[in-house]
Amino acid sequence: MSKKEKAHLRQQIINETLQELGKAAGDGRLVILPCKYGDRLWWVLDDDDNPGNPWVEQSNPVLAFSMEPGQPVKVTTDGCSFDPVGGPDLFLTRDEAETVRLDRLLRARIKRREEEYARQMSSEQRAAAL
């Protein structure tokens, strides 16, 4: 088989594959996974005992994927099922998770300052009323 024939056959296979994928997508049978089996993901965790102090932790390897009709793909590691990757807590890279962690930390600090300011203003208003 000549190079030209091989290239033509390769292009024909690519076109057939694209048609199959297009049909599967149109039928609702095509699922694009957020990562691959065995990947380690990153999540942002919040401490219930110390709210406003989130940290980043790496997951165990991805073992399975699951989904319900019309819902994003969920990821399972060591029997724990997580919300979709890129959701509020689970990310593909540490950088993405760190960005969210820092944003949450900043929001928590702003909230604490606003609460302190409101308490201070409230006590000053009470003192002025006397």
Secondary structure by P-SEA (a helix, b strand, c coil): ccaaaaaaaaaaaaaaaaaaaaaaaaaccbbbbcccccbbbbbbbbbcccccccccccccccccccccccccbbbbcccccccccccccccccaaaaaaaaaaaaaaaaaaaaaaaaaaaaaaaaaaaac
